[in-house]
Amino acid sequence: MIVKLSIKGLHFSYGSAEILRDINLNIRDGQIVSVVGPNGSGKSTLIKCIDRILVPLEGEVIVDRHKVSEMKQIEVARMIAYVPQNSLRVFPNTVFDVVLMGRRPHLGWREDDWDAQMVWEVLGLLGIEDLALSLFTELSGGQQQKVLIARALAQETGVILLDEPTSNLDVWHQIDVMEILKSLVRSQELTAIVAIHDLNMAARYSDTIIMMKGGKIFATGRPEDVLTRENLAGVYGIHARVRNYDDIPHVIPLKKISRKRGRV
C-alpha cells in the first residue's frame, strides 16, 4: 500500500501550553486508523491540525504528496473531509441541504443535477434517504452523526477525519456508525482517521492504532501490538487484562495505579 498521509515534525501550542510535540506518522491508504489516549493527550488537536482547522507551529502535513500548508482552504477541502464530534453550529436546514454542503468545494455556490444525484447516492449508501426532507435539528444523535458522515462523503475526498464519532451515542448506534465506516473504507477506498476514547471499539474496527500521551505518540501499530497491559499502565495509569476474542484484543480495566507509589 502507498502512503496516503504523512506528518513530519508536527508541533502545536496554545500560547505557552505545548499540546503536540514532534509528531511523525506515515498512514497508508485504505485504512481505519484510530487515535487513542487519555483526555488532554492531543487526539482532537492532531485531527484539527491535519485538516488545518488549527495551524501548527512547526512541521508538515502531506496528503498525496501535497503539503497542506501550501494549499488554499478549498483545496484542502477537496482532499480531506472532517466530521466533528457534534454539530457546534445549528443547521436550520433539511438533511438534503446539510449533505449538499459537502459539495461546496467542487461547485462554489451553484449546484447542478449531478450534485443532487450525488447527495441522493450518499444518503442511500448510509440508509437515510427517508430523512432527506427532515430538519437536521430534529434528528436523534445517531441520525445526526450519519448525516455528518454523509456530508463528508459528498466531498469526494480520499481522507476522512472523525473526532470522537461515537462519544454521544448508545451502544447500538456506536456499532452502527463504526460498521458503516468500516464498509465505506473498504468499498470507497478511503482512509479514515478516528479520534476515539473507546479502546474496544478501536480494537474491533481499526487496522492501525496510534496511542498518545502528553502530546506525543507513545505507541503505534496493529491493535494487538498497541493495546497491551504495559502500554495501558504507562498511558492510562491502570491495571488491565487484555484478552483476545476472535483475534481481537479486548481490554478489561481492573483498577487504577496509584500516582504516589506506583501501586494501588
Protein Blocks (a to p, Z undefined) as FASTA:
>chain_A
ZZfbdcehiacdehjbcfbghiacdddehiacddeddehilpmmmmmmmnomaccfbdcd
deehiafklpcfklmmmmpccddfbdfbacfbdfklmmmmmmmmmnojaccfklmmmmmm
mmmmnopmmmmmpcfklpcfklmmmmmmmmmmmnopabdcdehkllmpcfklmmmmmmmm
mmmmmmnopacddddfblmlmmmmpmbdcddeehiafbgcdfklmmcfklmmmmnopacd
dddeehiacdddfbdcdfklopZZ
